[in-house]
Amino acid sequence: PGTHRIDDIIAEGDKVVVRVTGEGVHEGELFGIPPTNRPMKVTGITILRLEGGKIVERWVEVDMLGALQQLGVVPESQSAV
């Protein structure tokens, strides 16, 4: 099993922002991609809007390009020299 770490939590007004990092090894099918047994480290940000102490809206952004590059499904970009 992998690990998840909360890197930051920021709250202002009716919104809470959480930045997370997940790490593990790709041992099972993921989005139709068979296991590669490669290590992965993926970051993401979630923004929550609260009303009356309950979550009423949620937005999530995950670095899927970075994840797919780590799995070898998408080639890493070459920097211009």
Buried (B, 14 or more C-beta within 10 A) or exposed (E): EEEEEEEEEEEEEEEBBBBBBBEEEBEEEBEEBEEBEEEBEBBBBBBBBBEEEEEEEEEEEBBEEBBBBBBEEEEEEEEEE
